[in-house]
């Protein structure tokens, strides 16, 4: 599969773009720190009034919208976090796309709470969802990281990322999530390098 992507990168740039928000399906995981990717995608779906296209073989939930005449896809993996790569792989098989067609949005425990960082590519940084995607398509996909902080208060790592936000945190987080569509617009209009430069990180 990586061989396919290597050759695809030498061809014409794709006009497809998939925003993938990472999270775990199910009401018990809703509004937890590990699901900020889902939350960001919900804001984007609402902002662009994206149309739901249903799930594909139980691997992911798909939404579509036209932004400046370009079809944009919004994807929620339904495979649970540790198997997020299976959902991305299913999309690649269906649309014959390449890593740079994806922008993955996810939580980052290494970032201060409510901090956003854009990266063109990189390692998993200990995030199991990103690790799964890298195993499927390699490291060369852009990502938007949303900081969830590392104030564990005695919890282990799993307990922290699966904990819910306080009322005060939720209010602050919502402001950050509301900025995601503008960041996405910057990427669409100016490219990932310019968006990174403007973000200043």
N, C-alpha and C positions, 0 to 999 in steps of 0.2 A: 504493500500500500504506500509506503514512504517513497518507493521508486516511482510510482505513478505521480505523486505530488511533485517530486523533483523535476520530472519532465514537464509537468503542467506549468510550473513556474517559469519555464522558458517560453511559453506561448503567449497569446494575447491576454490582456487583463480581463478578468471576468466582470460582468456587469451585475452579478448577484452579490448580495450582502446579507449576512445572517447575524443578527444580534442574539446571542445565546445567554440567557440568564440562568445561573446555576442555583440549585436548591433541592430540597427533598419534597416529594409529593405527599399530600395527606394533611388533614387539619391539625394534627398534633405537632407538625413542624412549622405551620404558618406563623409568621411574625417572629421567628427565631433568628439569631444572628447569622446562622449558616444559610439563611434564605434571602439575604438582601439582594442577590441576583434576581430571584423571582420578583421581589418587590420593585426593583428598578424596571424590570421588563413590564410589569403591570402599569407603571407610570407611562412608559413609552407607548404601550398599546392604547391607553386612554388618550394620550396626547395626539397621536396620529389616527385615532379611531380605526385601528387595525381590525380586520375581519378574521374571525376564527375559522380555521380550516380543518379542525379536528386533529386527532392523534394518528400517528403512523405506527402500526403494529405495536402499540403500547410503548414505543420508545420515546416519543416526544409529542408535545402539543404545539401546533403551528398556528401562527397568525400572519396576515399579510397586509401591507399598506403601500400606497404609492406616495413617494416623497420626491417632489420636484421631477415627476415623470419616471422615477426609478422604482421598481418593485423592491421593497425591503421585507425581509422575513424576520419574525420574532419567534424564538424557539425556547420552550421550556422542556428540558429533559425530564422524562418520567421514570428514569431508570434508577433513581436514588443517586446521591452525590458520587459515591465511589465508582459508579459505572457510567458517568457522564459521557465518556468517550464512545460508548455504544450508540448513543443518540446522535452524536456528531458524525460517527461513521455511517449511520443510516442515511443521514442527509447527504453526505458525500457520495454514497452509492447512487442515490436517487438523482441528484443534480450534477454529478460529475464536477464538483467544485474543488478548490484548493485551499490550503490553510489561511491564506490572506483574505478569503471571502468571509471569515468568521471574526466577530468581535465578541469576546466572552466577558461577561460581567459577573463578578463574584466577590465574596467577602475575603478580607485579608486581615488576619490577626496581628500581623507585623506592623500594620499602619495604625496610627492613632484613630480613635473613634471619630467617624464622620469625615475623615480625610479621603480625598479621591486622588488616585494616581493612574495615569494612562501609560501603557507600555506597548511597544511594537511587537515584542516577542520576549521569551525568557524561560526560565525553569519553573518548576511547579512550586517552589518555595514552601514545600511541606503541605500544600493543599491537595487533598486526594482527588477532588473533581478535576483539577487542572492536570494532575498526574495521569489520570485516565485519558484525558483528551490528548495529551502529549504522546501517550502510548499508541493512540489511534492515528494521529496525523502529524506528529512532530511538534517542535516548539514555535514555529514561525507563524503564529497567529496573534493579532493584537488583543489586548485585554484592558478592561476598565476595572480597577480594584477599588473597593469601598472598605475603608477601615472600620473594624469592629472592636479594635483595642484588645488589650490582654489583661484586663483587670478581672482576674478569675475569682477573687474572694474565696479561696480555698477549693474551688472546683478544679477538676482535671480538665484537660483540653476539650474532650468531648462534651463534658457538662457545660463548659463555657460557651462553645459555639452553638450548642443546642438550647441555650437559655434564651428567654425572651427579654426584650428591651423594657427598661423602666418607662414610665410615662414621660419623664423629662427627656430621656434618650430618644423615644419615639418621635417627639416633637422636633428635636434637632435633626434626627435622621430624615424625616420627611422633607425638610428643606433641601437636604443633600440630594435625595432621590428626585425631587422636582427639577434639579439642575441637569439631570442626566440627558433629557431630550436635547437641550442646548449643546451639550458636549457632543452628542451624536450628530447633530446638525453641523457642528464645526468639522467633525471627521468627514462627513459626507461632502461638504462644500470645499474644504481646504486640504483634506488628506490627513493621515494619521500623524505624520511628522510635524505638520504645522499645529495640529491640535495639542500634541505633546509640548511643543514650544510655548504655546499660549497658556497651557496649564501650569507651566513653570516648575514642573517636577518630572 
